[in-house]
Amino acid sequence: MKISALGEFGLISRFSPPFLKGLGRGTIGIGDDCAVIPWKKDASLLVTTDLLLEGVHFLRSKISPADLGAKSLAVNLSDVAAMAGTPRSAFLSLGLPSDIGVDWVDGFFRGLRGLARDHKVALLGGDTTRSEGPIVVNIAVLGLGRPGRIKLRSDARESDIIALTGTLGDSAAGLRILLDEITIGRDEKKLVAAHVRPRAHLEEGAWLGCRVGVRALIDVSDGIDSDLRRIMESSGRGATVDLDRLPVSPSLFAVCRRYGWDPLDFAVAGGEDYCLLTTVAPGVFPSIAAGFGRRFGRPLFPIGRMRAKGKDLAFRLHGRVKKLSQRGFDHFAPGRPTPPKKR
C-alpha cells in the first residue's frame, strides 16, 4: 500500500495511537491544532509546528521573501488562535539552496520580524542548513492557554451551530490569480493579499475562548470540507453545512463573476483562509453572535449544525443535498493537482 491510499489524516491515524498512550493528566498530543502541556495552575503550554515546502506550499516566483517570512509565522499563529491561546515564542528551521541571494534572506526575515513584533513573539533559535533542492521553512511556536478556555476539536456536540469568524475562498482565488497570471485590479489585489499575507484570528480565538457555550475550534487551513471533518472525527458527530450560507467576500464574488468561476469551489475546498471554524451551543449562539458582532464589527457567520453520531458530512444548497466537485486539501490524496514548479 502507498500512502496516497491512506491520505494525510489516514497516515496520521496509522502512526499516532502508540504516541497517545500514557501522556499524563491534562496533556493533549497528536490530533489537535496544538499540543497542550500542563505548566502552571492557571496556564498550559501550547506547542505547534508547520512546514512550508517550495513547490508545494509556495512558488518562489509568486511570493515576495517578506510575504513568505510573514506567512510562515502566521500559519503557526493561526493554530494557537484555534486553541484560544496567546503566542509567545518561535523557533525557525530553514533549508536554503546555496544560490539564494542575501537580499532574499534579508527580505524573508524582515517579513517574519514584522509579524513577530506585531504579536510580541520572540524568535529564540532554530537551525539552518543547505538544501540541494527547494526552500524548506519550518517554524515551531510556543504559546500559553488558560485551562478551561482551551477549545478542542473533540468538544463539539449534537445540535451545535457551526460558525465562522471570517469569509472563505479569498486565498484560493488569490492563488488562482497568481498561477493564471491574471491582470491585477482592485479586487484581484485583495484576493492575492489574502493568499500571501494571511491573518491569524488571534483576538477572535481569545474572545471565543472566554465564552461559555463555545465548544470546538479549528482554523481553516485545508478548506472547510477537510477541517470540519477533523472536528467530526474527533467529536464522533456528523454535520450538515448549508452552502448558500457560506460567507464570501464582495471581491471574490466580483472576480468570480468576471472570469466565470464558481465561488463555492474556492469557499468549500480552497483552504488557507485561516479564519476560525467553531461550534456553539444553540441556546447561547444568538447572544455570542451579537457580542462577536459588537466586538469585531462583522458577523459570526452560522453555516450549519452538528448532528448525532456518525461520520457523514452533508452539504445542502437551497435545502437540497448537494454533491461537491471539489474536496478539501490532502497532501497525499491521489490525483491532487500541484502548482507548477516555477522559480
One Martini backbone bead per residue (centre of mass of N, CA, C, O) as a GRO file, in nm:
protein
  343
    1MET     BB    1   0.097   0.036   0.021
    2LYS     BB    2   0.024   0.366  -0.030
    3ILE     BB    3  -0.018   0.683   0.103
    4SER     BB    4  -0.241   0.767  -0.102
    5ALA     BB    5  -0.452   0.564   0.027
    6LEU     BB    6  -0.468   0.720   0.308
    7GLY     BB    7  -0.372   0.990   0.351
    8GLU     BB    8  -0.295   1.222   0.574
    9PHE     BB    9  -0.494   1.125   0.815
   10GLY     BB   10  -0.440   0.825   0.784
   11LEU     BB   11  -0.143   0.841   0.856
   12ILE     BB   12  -0.176   0.958   1.139
   13SER     BB   13  -0.360   0.725   1.245
   14ARG     BB   14  -0.142   0.499   1.212
   15PHE     BB   15   0.101   0.627   1.412
   16SER     BB   16  -0.031   0.766   1.683
   17PRO     BB   17  -0.142   0.576   1.914
   18PRO     BB   18   0.127   0.516   2.082
   19PHE     BB   19   0.163   0.841   2.146
   20LEU     BB   20  -0.122   0.855   2.331
   21LYS     BB   21   0.004   0.700   2.559
   22GLY     BB   22   0.073   0.812   2.873
   23LEU     BB   23   0.063   1.146   2.898
   24GLY     BB   24  -0.114   1.260   3.104
   25ARG     BB   25  -0.260   1.491   3.278
   26GLY     BB   26  -0.360   1.742   3.039
   27THR     BB   27  -0.241   1.605   2.793
   28ILE     BB   28  -0.208   1.696   2.442
   29GLY     BB   29  -0.167   1.559   2.137
   30ILE     BB   30  -0.226   1.420   1.870
   31GLY     BB   31  -0.511   1.601   1.694
   32ASP     BB   32  -0.449   1.907   1.711
   33ASP     BB   33  -0.340   2.226   1.671
   34CYS     BB   34  -0.220   2.169   1.960
   35ALA     BB   35  -0.024   2.110   2.204
   36VAL     BB   36  -0.076   2.015   2.557
   37ILE     BB   37   0.100   2.146   2.851
   38PRO     BB   38   0.136   2.138   3.161
   39TRP     BB   39   0.245   2.404   3.401
   40LYS     BB   40   0.026   2.568   3.547
   41LYS     BB   41  -0.257   2.633   3.708
   42ASP     BB   42  -0.319   2.893   3.486
   43ALA     BB   43  -0.129   2.724   3.267
   44SER     BB   44  -0.057   2.627   2.931
   45LEU     BB   45   0.129   2.471   2.690
   46LEU     BB   46   0.174   2.561   2.350
   47VAL     BB   47   0.231   2.350   2.051
   48THR     BB   48   0.360   2.424   1.718
   49THR     BB   49   0.394   2.308   1.364
   50ASP     BB   50   0.526   2.415   1.033
   51LEU     BB   51   0.549   2.326   0.684
   52LEU     BB   52   0.731   2.480   0.406
   53LEU     BB   53   0.729   2.397   0.052
   54GLU     BB   54   0.863   2.429  -0.229
   55GLY     BB   55   0.604   2.359  -0.473
   56VAL     BB   56   0.358   2.330  -0.252
   57HIS     BB   57   0.313   2.611  -0.073
   58PHE     BB   58   0.517   2.761  -0.279
   59LEU     BB   59   0.631   3.021  -0.506
   60ARG     BB   60   0.897   3.214  -0.560
   61SER     BB   61   0.762   3.389  -0.805
   62LYS     BB   62   0.475   3.453  -0.615
   63ILE     BB   63   0.655   3.544  -0.360
   64SER     BB   64   0.778   3.728  -0.131
   65PRO     BB   65   0.999   3.714   0.117
   66ALA     BB   66   0.829   3.875   0.325
   67ASP     BB   67   0.567   3.715   0.291
   68LEU     BB   68   0.685   3.440   0.367
   69GLY     BB   69   0.778   3.510   0.651
   70ALA     BB   70   0.494   3.585   0.757
   71LYS     BB   71   0.337   3.326   0.677
   72SER     BB   72   0.507   3.118   0.838
   73LEU     BB   73   0.398   3.238   1.109
   74ALA     BB   74   0.086   3.263   1.073
   75VAL     BB   75   0.012   2.954   1.060
   76ASN     BB   76   0.090   2.916   1.364
   77LEU     BB   77  -0.087   3.131   1.499
   78SER     BB   78  -0.353   2.996   1.411
   79ASP     BB   79  -0.329   2.752   1.600
   80VAL     BB   80  -0.342   2.918   1.861
   81ALA     BB   81  -0.617   3.044   1.805
   82ALA     BB   82  -0.767   2.754   1.807
   83MET     BB   83  -0.688   2.753   2.141
   84ALA     BB   84  -0.718   3.037   2.274
   85GLY     BB   85  -0.432   3.168   2.253
   86THR     BB   86  -0.087   3.284   2.325
   87PRO     BB   87   0.183   3.390   2.178
   88ARG     BB   88   0.556   3.390   2.246
   89SER     BB   89   0.735   3.180   2.063
   90ALA     BB   90   1.009   3.095   1.826
   91PHE     BB   91   1.118   2.846   1.575
   92LEU     BB   92   1.373   2.814   1.314
   93SER     BB   93   1.382   2.621   1.011
   94LEU     BB   94   1.630   2.644   0.734
   95GLY     BB   95   1.628   2.561   0.384
   96LEU     BB   96   1.893   2.649   0.150
   97PRO     BB   97   2.003   2.734  -0.131
   98SER     BB   98   2.318   2.854  -0.235
   99ASP     BB   99   2.178   3.073  -0.455
  100ILE     BB  100   2.077   3.250  -0.250
  101GLY     BB  101   2.019   3.563  -0.170
  102VAL     BB  102   2.066   3.796   0.074
  103ASP     BB  103   1.813   3.966   0.002
  104TRP     BB  104   1.613   3.739   0.051
  105VAL     BB  105   1.678   3.690   0.349
  106ASP     BB  106   1.617   3.976   0.446
  107GLY     BB  107   1.318   3.973   0.360
  108PHE     BB  108   1.220   3.734   0.525
  109PHE     BB  109   1.300   3.859   0.810
  110ARG     BB  110   1.131   4.112   0.785
  111GLY     BB  111   0.854   3.973   0.780
  112LEU     BB  112   0.882   3.807   1.040
  113ARG     BB  113   0.950   4.042   1.235
  114GLY     BB  114   0.693   4.209   1.199
  115LEU     BB  115   0.489   3.996   1.306
  116ALA     BB  116   0.629   3.938   1.574
  117ARG     BB  117   0.601   4.225   1.683
  118ASP     BB  118   0.288   4.251   1.671
  119HIS     BB  119   0.274   3.971   1.879
  120LYS     BB  120   0.512   3.929   2.078
  121VAL     BB  121   0.731   3.742   1.926
  122ALA     BB  122   1.003   3.532   1.993
  123LEU     BB  123   1.306   3.458   1.846
  124LEU     BB  124   1.511   3.180   1.987
  125GLY     BB  125   1.566   2.986   1.727
  126GLY     BB  126   1.732   2.695   1.554
  127ASP     BB  127   1.795   2.621   1.198
  128THR     BB  128   2.047   2.564   0.941
  129THR     BB  129   2.055   2.468   0.584
  130ARG     BB  130   2.131   2.296   0.306
  131SER     BB  131   1.968   2.278  -0.008
  132GLU     BB  132   1.936   2.075  -0.304
  133GLY     BB  133   1.657   2.221  -0.346
  134PRO     BB  134   1.426   2.342  -0.186
  135ILE     BB  135   1.266   2.542   0.010
  136VAL     BB  136   1.271   2.524   0.377
  137VAL     BB  137   1.005   2.579   0.622
  138ASN     BB  138   1.025   2.579   0.988
  139ILE     BB  139   0.783   2.640   1.249
  140ALA     BB  140   0.780   2.697   1.600
  141VAL     BB  141   0.523   2.747   1.851
  142LEU     BB  142   0.482   2.913   2.161
  143GLY     BB  143   0.221   2.904   2.411
  144LEU     BB  144  -0.072   3.021   2.591
  145GLY     BB  145  -0.317   2.862   2.809
  146ARG     BB  146  -0.634   2.839   2.956
  147PRO     BB  147  -0.782   2.658   3.160
  148GLY     BB  148  -1.112   2.626   3.016
  149ARG     BB  149  -1.039   2.780   2.722
  150ILE     BB  150  -0.959   2.547   2.573
  151LYS     BB  151  -1.023   2.433   2.242
  152LEU     BB  152  -1.150   2.138   2.099
  153ARG     BB  153  -1.232   1.914   1.852
  154SER     BB  154  -1.394   1.719   2.071
  155ASP     BB  155  -1.638   1.935   2.177
  156ALA     BB  156  -1.859   1.864   2.003
  157ARG     BB  157  -2.221   1.877   1.958
  158GLU     BB  158  -2.525   1.818   1.927
  159SER     BB  159  -2.670   2.105   1.757
  160ASP     BB  160  -2.454   2.270   1.693
  161ILE     BB  161  -2.328   2.559   1.578
  162ILE     BB  162  -2.183   2.643   1.278
  163ALA     BB  163  -1.895   2.869   1.258
  164LEU     BB  164  -1.750   3.186   1.140
  165THR     BB  165  -1.495   3.455   1.148
  166GLY     BB  166  -1.502   3.442   0.823
  167THR     BB  167  -1.418   3.426   0.510
  168LEU     BB  168  -1.418   3.248   0.194
  169GLY     BB  169  -1.168   3.192  -0.084
  170ASP     BB  170  -0.954   3.416  -0.130
  171SER     BB  171  -0.685   3.259  -0.136
  172ALA     BB  172  -0.746   3.063  -0.370
  173ALA     BB  173  -0.800   3.289  -0.575
  174GLY     BB  174  -0.522   3.419  -0.551
  175LEU     BB  175  -0.367   3.177  -0.661
  176ARG     BB  176  -0.509   3.165  -0.935
  177ILE     BB  177  -0.415   3.442  -1.028
  178LEU     BB  178  -0.111   3.380  -1.020
  179LEU     BB  179  -0.106   3.126  -1.207
  180ASP     BB  180  -0.273   3.283  -1.450
  181GLU     BB  181  -0.178   3.578  -1.480
  182ILE     BB  182  -0.366   3.799  -1.382
  183THR     BB  183  -0.485   4.093  -1.379
  184ILE     BB  184  -0.438   4.353  -1.138
  185GLY     BB  185  -0.683   4.461  -0.945
  186ARG     BB  186  -0.853   4.546  -0.676
  187ASP     BB  187  -0.975   4.263  -0.618
  188GLU     BB  188  -0.725   4.091  -0.679
  189LYS     BB  189  -0.544   4.216  -0.462
  190LYS     BB  190  -0.705   4.110  -0.217
  191LEU     BB  191  -0.672   3.807  -0.282
  192VAL     BB  192  -0.365   3.793  -0.285
  193ALA     BB  193  -0.326   3.899   0.005
  194ALA     BB  194  -0.472   3.656   0.140
  195HIS     BB  195  -0.246   3.454   0.049
  196VAL     BB  196   0.039   3.603   0.132
  197ARG     BB  197  -0.124   3.760   0.401
  198PRO     BB  198  -0.230   3.615   0.645
  199ARG     BB  199  -0.468   3.613   0.921
  200ALA     BB  200  -0.468   3.564   1.244
  201HIS     BB  201  -0.737   3.485   1.487
  202LEU     BB  202  -0.654   3.573   1.790
  203GLU     BB  203  -0.875   3.754   1.911
  204GLU     BB  204  -1.110   3.568   1.844
  205GLY     BB  205  -1.012   3.320   2.001
  206ALA     BB  206  -0.995   3.455   2.282
  207TRP     BB  207  -1.291   3.538   2.296
  208LEU     BB  208  -1.419   3.254   2.262
  209GLY     BB  209  -1.271   3.121   2.510
  210CYS     BB  210  -1.458   3.298   2.724
  211ARG     BB  211  -1.712   3.134   2.618
  212VAL     BB  212  -1.990   2.993   2.706
  213GLY     BB  213  -2.062   2.743   2.448
  214VAL     BB  214  -1.795   2.723   2.333
  215ARG     BB  215  -1.630   2.461   2.179
  216ALA     BB  216  -1.515   2.409   1.903
  217LEU     BB  217  -1.184   2.444   1.734
  218ILE     BB  218  -1.060   2.567   1.410
  219ASP     BB  219  -0.860   2.613   1.144
  220VAL     BB  220  -0.868   2.728   0.803
  221SER     BB  221  -0.642   2.545   0.590
  222ASP     BB  222  -0.804   2.301   0.398
  223GLY     BB  223  -1.090   2.346   0.430
  224ILE     BB  224  -1.404   2.268   0.537
  225ASP     BB  225  -1.414   1.977   0.429
  226SER     BB  226  -1.169   1.901   0.616
  227ASP     BB  227  -1.191   2.054   0.897
  228LEU     BB  228  -1.471   1.953   0.986
  229ARG     BB  229  -1.387   1.652   0.989
  230ARG     BB  230  -1.204   1.676   1.236
  231ILE     BB  231  -1.429   1.736   1.434
  232MET     BB  232  -1.603   1.490   1.378
  233GLU     BB  233  -1.396   1.270   1.450
  234SER     BB  234  -1.331   1.371   1.743
  235SER     BB  235  -1.658   1.385   1.830
  236GLY     BB  236  -1.857   1.183   1.685
  237ARG     BB  237  -1.990   1.351   1.436
  238GLY     BB  238  -2.206   1.507   1.244
  239ALA     BB  239  -2.288   1.715   0.941
  240THR     BB  240  -2.433   2.034   0.829
  241VAL     BB  241  -2.412   2.233   0.525
  242ASP     BB  242  -2.489   2.559   0.401
  243LEU     BB  243  -2.389   2.695   0.109
  244ASP     BB  244  -2.571   2.967   0.113
  245ARG     BB  245  -2.403   3.057   0.400
  246LEU     BB  246  -2.141   3.117   0.289
  247PRO     BB  247  -1.886   3.337   0.333
  248VAL     BB  248  -1.838   3.599   0.087
  249SER     BB  249  -1.667   3.821  -0.074
  250PRO     BB  250  -1.697   4.079  -0.294
  251SER     BB  251  -1.433   4.017  -0.448
  252LEU     BB  252  -1.497   3.724  -0.518
  253PHE     BB  253  -1.754   3.773  -0.672
  254ALA     BB  254  -1.636   3.963  -0.887
  255VAL     BB  255  -1.418   3.769  -1.003
  256CYS     BB  256  -1.603   3.530  -1.072
  257ARG     BB  257  -1.780   3.688  -1.270
  258ARG     BB  258  -1.549   3.771  -1.466
  259TYR     BB  259  -1.437   3.440  -1.504
  260GLY     BB  260  -1.650   3.204  -1.442
  261TRP     BB  261  -1.652   3.128  -1.145
  262ASP     BB  262  -1.693   2.928  -0.852
  263PRO     BB  263  -1.710   3.023  -0.526
  264LEU     BB  264  -1.755   2.740  -0.389
  265ASP     BB  265  -1.487   2.608  -0.461
  266PHE     BB  266  -1.322   2.801  -0.277
  267ALA     BB  267  -1.486   2.789  -0.005
  268VAL     BB  268  -1.476   2.472   0.052
  269ALA     BB  269  -1.158   2.379  -0.078
  270GLY     BB  270  -0.920   2.588  -0.076
  271GLY     BB  271  -0.801   2.729   0.163
  272GLU     BB  272  -0.608   2.947   0.355
  273ASP     BB  273  -0.786   3.145   0.544
  274TYR     BB  274  -0.756   3.150   0.877
  275CYS     BB  275  -0.999   3.113   1.005
  276LEU     BB  276  -1.262   3.020   1.225
  277LEU     BB  277  -1.397   2.712   1.341
  278THR     BB  278  -1.712   2.667   1.512
  279THR     BB  279  -1.891   2.551   1.803
  280VAL     BB  280  -2.231   2.622   1.928
  281ALA     BB  281  -2.458   2.652   2.143
  282PRO     BB  282  -2.779   2.722   2.061
  283GLY     BB  283  -2.877   2.891   2.318
  284VAL     BB  284  -2.609   3.107   2.285
  285PHE     BB  285  -2.560   3.213   1.998
  286PRO     BB  286  -2.700   3.490   1.978
  287SER     BB  287  -2.524   3.630   2.200
  288ILE     BB  288  -2.247   3.567   2.078
  289ALA     BB  289  -2.294   3.698   1.800
  290ALA     BB  290  -2.351   3.980   1.909
  291GLY     BB  291  -2.079   4.019   2.057
  292PHE     BB  292  -1.901   3.980   1.812
  293GLY     BB  293  -2.010   4.215   1.647
  294ARG     BB  294  -1.929   4.437   1.851
  295ARG     BB  295  -1.620   4.367   1.863
  296PHE     BB  296  -1.560   4.320   1.519
  297GLY     BB  297  -1.776   4.429   1.295
  298ARG     BB  298  -1.889   4.130   1.245
  299PRO     BB  299  -1.993   3.832   1.180
  300LEU     BB  300  -2.102   3.523   1.301
  301PHE     BB  301  -2.111   3.263   1.080
  302PRO     BB  302  -2.367   3.062   1.002
  303ILE     BB  303  -2.360   2.712   0.834
  304GLY     BB  304  -2.466   2.497   1.060
  305ARG     BB  305  -2.479   2.150   1.193
  306MET     BB  306  -2.464   1.928   1.426
  307ARG     BB  307  -2.483   1.580   1.466
  308ALA     BB  308  -2.514   1.288   1.524
  309LYS     BB  309  -2.376   1.013   1.516
  310GLY     BB  310  -2.111   1.024   1.278
  311LYS     BB  311  -1.930   1.076   0.944
  312ASP     BB  312  -2.121   1.258   0.793
  313LEU     BB  313  -2.115   1.508   0.528
  314ALA     BB  314  -2.355   1.754   0.456
  315PHE     BB  315  -2.466   1.922   0.167
  316ARG     BB  316  -2.653   2.228   0.107
  317LEU     BB  317  -2.879   2.367  -0.151
  318HIS     BB  318  -3.163   2.504  -0.095
  319GLY     BB  319  -3.227   2.225   0.087
  320ARG     BB  320  -3.039   2.046  -0.094
  321VAL     BB  321  -2.852   1.803  -0.180
  322LYS     BB  322  -2.488   1.835  -0.235
  323LYS     BB  323  -2.246   1.759  -0.459
  324LEU     BB  324  -1.904   1.771  -0.482
  325SER     BB  325  -1.622   1.854  -0.695
  326GLN     BB  326  -1.471   1.938  -0.433
  327ARG     BB  327  -1.195   1.900  -0.210
  328GLY     BB  328  -1.006   1.899   0.035
  329PHE     BB  329  -0.697   1.912   0.148
  330ASP     BB  330  -0.442   1.657   0.048
  331HIS     BB  331  -0.120   1.564   0.022
  332PHE     BB  332  -0.186   1.230  -0.055
  333ALA     BB  333  -0.385   1.251  -0.264
  334PRO     BB  334  -0.501   1.131  -0.542
  335GLY     BB  335  -0.477   1.367  -0.801
  336ARG     BB  336  -0.343   1.607  -0.681
  337PRO     BB  337  -0.289   1.915  -0.757
  338THR     BB  338   0.003   2.095  -0.851
  339PRO     BB  339   0.211   2.331  -0.871
  340PRO     BB  340   0.421   2.473  -1.061
  341LYS     BB  341   0.788   2.465  -1.073
  342LYS     BB  342   0.858   2.768  -1.029
  343ARG     BB  343   1.111   3.061  -1.005
   0.00000   0.00000   0.00000
